[in-house]
């Protein structure tokens, strides 16, 4: 749903850390997280499941992955953070 978002913090080596965000930008889209063969993939997908954009990160570099789902009745600025396992 519009308002879903995922923040990913990675270890950037000598540069410290970097934070990326993938969000559902339009109504009917959602954000999905998948872990495959040492790679964490975060995708914004349409209602039919077609990926709109995808971000891939090496699992060994990911320090934190935080999902901010939008619950029923909440506006886009009223998220409750949920820490995803992994």
N, C-alpha and C positions, 0 to 999 in steps of 0.2 A: 504494500500500500504506500501511497505517497507519504513521505515522512520517515519511512524505514531508512536506517543508515547503519553503516559499519565503519568503525575506525580501526586502523591497523598501525601499530607502532613497530618499526623494524630497527635493527642494529645496522647502522650505516658504516661500520668500521671506524676509521679515524675521525670521521665527521660527527660522531655521536649517534643520535637517533633521528629518525624521520617518521612523520605521521601522515598517513594517507586516509582518505575518506571516500567511500562509495555510498551513494544515496539513491533512493528511488525518487526520480525527479518529476514523474508524472503520475496521474491517477491510474490505478490498475497495475502499476509496476511494483515489484518487490525485490529485495536483495537476498541472494542465496550464498551460503558459504559451503565449500566442499574441500576436503583434504584428500589428495591423490598423490601417491608415490613421492612423498616428501615436499609437495607443493601445495600451498593453500591458495585456493581460487575463490575470489569474491566477485559475484556477477550481479548486475542489474538485469532483471528479466521481465518480459511482458507477461500478460495474462496467459498467453499460449505457451510460455516457456522458452521463447526465443531470446537469447542473450542480446542485450543492447550494447553493453560494454563489460569488460572483464579485466580484473587486476590479478596478477599472479605473483606470489612471493615464496621464496624458499622457506620451508617450515623452520629450518635451523636458525634463520635470521629474525623470525617473528618473536617479539618480546611480549606483545599484548594484542588481543583482538577483542574489541568490545562492540556488542550489538545493541543498538538502540531501537527496539521495535516500537511501533505506534500502536497503542491499545485503543479499544473502543471508547469513543467519547473524548479522547485526548487530541489536542491540537498539535501542530508540528513542533512547537517549542516546549511541549510538556512531556518529555521522554523520561523513562525510568531505565537506567543502564542495567544491562544483563551481561555478565562475563561468560563468554562461550568457552567450553572446554577445548583443550587442544594445545 
